[in-house]
Amino acid sequence: MENKVSTSGQTDEISCPSCGRYIGPYTFCPYCQTSIDSRVDIRVIKWIAVSGAIAGLFLLWIGLKYKDIPTIKISDVELTFNMAIVRLEGVIIDISINQKKNSIRFTIDDGTGQAVIYSKLSPLESVYNGNLPIIGNRIAAIGNISISEIYGVTLFLSSPRRFNILEKMTIKDMKIGDLNSSDIGILGRFKAKVVETRTFSTGRSLTLNDASGSIELVFFNSEIAKLSDEKSAKLFSKDFVISIVSRVDEYHGKLQLYPVRPEDPQFLSVIENVEQGNYQKGPE
C-alpha cells in the first residue's frame, strides 16, 4: 500500500519525509513508496526552462529586427565606429563588378564624403531580378562599417534586402556655363568639344568647350585603361565632340568634371569631328 506524505512546511526536499532516505528529484520514495505530493515533476521544470529560453530568444530577435538603425553621415565616421551596424544614404557615383569573386562595389556620395558599399553579387541580382541599381540612383544600405587609412569608409552589406533604392535619378543634359558651387556632387550629361589635352603624372585632362563656357574634364590612368584604343585615340584628340556623363567636383576652388563609367557607351560617346559636322562653338 502506498503512503502519501505532504512535504508542506518541510525544508529538506531531497529526503523522504517518511523514511528519511535521499530521493533526489523523484515524486515518490523508491524505498518506502511514499508519495511526495508537493514535489514538482522535474520534467515540468525542464519544459518551463526550455520554453522560457525559446521565448526569450524570440523576443530578442523581434527587438533586433525592429530596432531603428541610426543613419549617419560619412564624414562623421571615425575609428570607434568599426564593425558597428549603421545605415548610410547617398548617390551612387561608381559601380565595380568582379564576376570571378562574385562581388559588387558601389561608391556613394552623401554630400559630406564618399564610402564604398560591398556586397556579394548573386544575392543582390536575385533580389533585383538582374536589374541592379545604376549610377545616379539614391540608395540606402545597412551593414557593418569599417574605416581604415588605406580603404577609407567601407560598408559590408548584411543582407541584400537591406539595400534599397530611394530615388531613381534621371541624368539631365547640362550646360557648362550654368554650373556653380551648388552643383558639386551631382551628375549630368555634357556635350562639348575637346579644345585642349594635358598629361599629368596620374592621368590626363581635357578642356571641354560648349556654347556656354569651358571646364576641365579629368581622367585618371585607371579609367583610361578601361577604354578601347579607338575611343582613347579620338577622346584625347582635339576637335572631337563628345557626350559624357560626369560628376561635378571642385579642385583648388575651381569646378571640374570627373567621368562616370567612361568605358560604357551609354555614359561616354565620341559623336563627331567638328570639321565634319555641325557644332556651335562656345567662348574660348
C-alpha positions in Angstrom: 0.0 0.0 0.0 1.3 3.4 -1.0 1.8 6.0 1.7 1.1 9.7 1.0 3.0 12.4 2.8 2.9 16.1 2.2 6.1 18.0 2.4 4.4 21.3 3.1 6.5 23.2 5.6 9.5 20.8 5.2 12.9 22.4 4.5 14.7 19.2 3.4 13.2 18.5 0.0 15.7 15.9 -1.2 14.9 13.4 1.6 11.9 11.2 2.1 9.8 12.7 4.9 8.7 9.2 5.9 11.9 7.1 5.9 14.4 9.9 5.7 16.4 8.5 2.8 17.7 10.5 -0.1 15.3 10.5 -3.0 16.6 13.3 -5.3 14.0 14.7 -7.8 11.6 11.7 -7.5 7.9 12.4 -6.8 7.7 9.2 -4.7 10.2 7.4 -2.4 11.8 4.4 -4.3 12.3 2.7 -0.9 9.1 3.0 1.1 6.9 4.1 -1.8 5.7 7.2 -0.1 4.2 9.7 -2.5 5.6 13.3 -2.3 2.5 15.3 -3.3 4.0 18.8 -3.3 7.1 17.9 -5.4 7.1 19.4 -8.9 8.0 16.9 -11.6 11.5 17.5 -12.9 10.1 17.2 -16.5 7.8 20.2 -15.9 10.8 22.2 -14.7 12.7 21.3 -17.8 9.9 22.2 -20.1 9.4 25.6 -18.3 13.2 26.3 -18.7 13.3 25.4 -22.4 10.1 27.3 -23.2 11.4 30.4 -21.4 14.7 30.2 -23.3 12.9 30.0 -26.6 10.5 32.8 -25.8 13.5 35.0 -24.7 15.4 34.3 -27.9 12.2 35.1 -29.9 11.7 38.4 -28.1 15.4 39.3 -28.6 15.0 38.6 -32.4 11.9 40.8 -32.6 13.7 43.6 -30.7 16.7 43.5 -33.0 14.6 43.2 -36.2 12.5 46.3 -35.5 15.2 48.3 -33.8 15.9 51.6 -35.5 19.4 51.6 -37.1 20.9 55.1 -37.0 21.6 56.9 -40.3 25.0 58.6 -40.1 26.9 61.0 -42.3 30.0 59.6 -44.0 32.1 62.5 -42.7 31.1 61.6 -39.1 32.6 58.0 -39.3 35.6 57.5 -37.1 37.7 54.6 -35.8 35.3 54.0 -32.9 32.6 53.1 -35.4 34.5 50.0 -36.7 32.1 47.0 -37.1 29.1 48.9 -35.8 25.8 48.4 -37.6 24.8 51.6 -39.3 22.7 53.0 -42.2 24.2 55.1 -45.0 22.4 57.1 -47.6 23.9 58.6 -50.8 24.1 58.8 -54.6 25.8 56.1 -56.5 28.8 57.6 -58.4 30.6 54.4 -59.4 30.0 50.7 -59.7 32.6 48.0 -59.9 31.7 44.3 -60.5 34.1 41.3 -60.1 32.5 38.3 -61.7 35.3 35.9 -60.5 34.8 36.9 -56.9 31.0 37.2 -57.2 31.2 40.7 -55.7 30.0 44.2 -56.4 31.1 47.5 -55.0 29.1 50.7 -55.0 30.8 54.0 -54.4 28.3 56.5 -52.9 28.5 60.2 -52.1 26.2 61.7 -49.4 27.4 65.3 -49.8 29.8 65.1 -46.9 32.1 62.3 -48.1 32.3 59.1 -50.1 32.0 55.4 -49.0 32.2 52.0 -50.6 29.3 49.5 -50.2 30.5 45.9 -50.6 28.1 43.0 -51.3 28.0 39.6 -52.9 26.8 39.9 -56.5 24.4 37.0 -57.0 22.2 37.6 -53.9 21.7 41.2 -54.9 20.9 40.2 -58.5 18.4 37.8 -57.2 16.6 40.4 -55.2 16.5 42.9 -58.1 15.9 40.3 -60.8 19.1 41.2 -62.5 18.1 45.0 -62.7 20.8 46.3 -60.4 20.8 49.9 -59.3 22.7 52.2 -61.6 24.9 55.3 -61.2 22.8 58.3 -60.2 20.4 56.3 -58.1 20.0 57.5 -54.5 20.2 54.4 -52.2 20.2 53.4 -48.5 22.2 50.5 -47.1 22.5 48.8 -43.7 25.6 46.8 -42.7 28.8 46.6 -40.7 31.0 49.6 -41.2 34.8 49.7 -41.4 37.2 52.6 -41.7 41.0 52.5 -42.5 43.6 54.8 -43.8 44.1 52.7 -46.9 40.5 51.8 -47.9 38.6 54.7 -46.3 35.0 54.1 -45.3 33.5 50.7 -46.3 30.1 49.3 -45.5 29.7 45.5 -45.7 26.1 44.8 -46.6 24.5 42.5 -44.0 21.7 41.4 -46.4 20.7 42.2 -49.9 17.2 43.1 -48.6 18.9 45.9 -46.6 19.9 47.7 -49.8 17.1 49.9 -51.0 16.7 52.4 -53.9 15.3 55.6 -52.5 15.2 57.6 -55.8 15.9 56.8 -59.4 17.7 59.8 -60.7 17.3 60.9 -64.3 20.6 62.2 -65.7 19.8 65.6 -67.3 21.6 67.4 -70.1 23.6 70.3 -68.6 25.4 73.3 -69.9 28.9 74.1 -68.7 28.2 77.8 -68.2 25.2 77.0 -65.9 27.4 75.2 -63.3 28.1 76.7 -59.9 29.3 75.5 -56.5 25.8 74.3 -55.5 26.1 71.7 -58.3 29.1 69.9 -56.6 28.4 66.2 -56.3 25.6 66.0 -58.9 25.7 64.0 -62.2 25.0 65.5 -65.6 25.4 64.8 -69.3 27.6 67.2 -71.1 28.0 67.6 -74.9 31.1 69.6 -75.7 34.1 70.0 -77.9 37.6 68.9 -76.8 39.8 72.0 -77.3 42.9 71.1 -75.3 44.5 68.0 -73.8 47.1 67.8 -71.0 49.0 64.9 -69.4 49.9 64.8 -65.7 51.5 62.1 -63.5 48.4 60.1 -62.7 46.3 60.7 -65.8 45.1 63.2 -68.4 42.8 66.2 -68.6 40.6 67.6 -71.4 39.4 71.1 -71.7 35.8 71.0 -72.9 34.0 73.9 -74.5 30.3 74.2 -75.4 28.2 77.2 -76.4 28.1 78.4 -72.8 31.7 78.1 -71.4 34.7 75.9 -70.7 35.7 73.4 -68.0 38.3 70.7 -67.3 37.5 67.0 -67.5 39.9 64.8 -65.6 40.7 61.2 -66.4 42.9 59.1 -64.2 45.1 56.3 -65.6 42.9 53.6 -64.1 39.9 55.0 -66.1 41.9 55.4 -69.3 43.0 51.8 -69.1 39.3 50.7 -69.4 38.8 52.5 -72.7 39.3 50.9 -76.1 42.2 52.1 -78.2 39.9 53.6 -80.7 37.9 55.5 -78.2 41.1 56.8 -76.5 42.6 58.0 -79.8 39.5 60.0 -80.6 38.9 61.2 -77.0 42.3 62.7 -76.5 42.4 64.4 -79.9 41.3 67.9 -80.4 38.3 69.0 -82.4 36.1 66.0 -81.5 32.7 66.5 -79.9 31.9 64.1 -77.0 28.8 63.3 -75.0 29.8 62.3 -71.4 28.1 61.7 -68.1 30.2 63.3 -65.4 30.2 64.2 -61.7 30.7 67.9 -60.8 33.5 68.5 -58.3 35.9 71.1 -57.2 39.7 71.3 -57.1 41.6 74.3 -55.6 38.4 76.4 -55.8 37.8 75.6 -59.4 35.0 73.4 -60.8 36.0 70.3 -62.6 34.3 67.3 -64.2 35.1 63.6 -63.4 33.8 60.9 -65.8 31.4 58.2 -64.6 31.9 54.7 -66.1 33.6 56.1 -69.3 34.0 52.6 -70.7 30.2 52.3 -71.0 28.9 53.7 -74.4 25.8 55.0 -72.6 28.0 57.2 -70.5 30.7 58.3 -73.0 30.5 58.5 -76.7 32.6 60.4 -79.3 29.9 62.0 -81.5 31.8 63.6 -84.4 34.8 65.5 -85.6 34.0 69.2 -85.6 35.4 69.7 -89.0 33.0 67.1 -90.4 29.8 68.0 -88.6 27.8 71.0 -87.3 28.8 72.2 -83.9 28.1 75.6 -82.3 31.4 76.8 -80.9 31.4 78.5 -77.5 33.7 81.1 -76.0 37.4 80.1 -75.9 
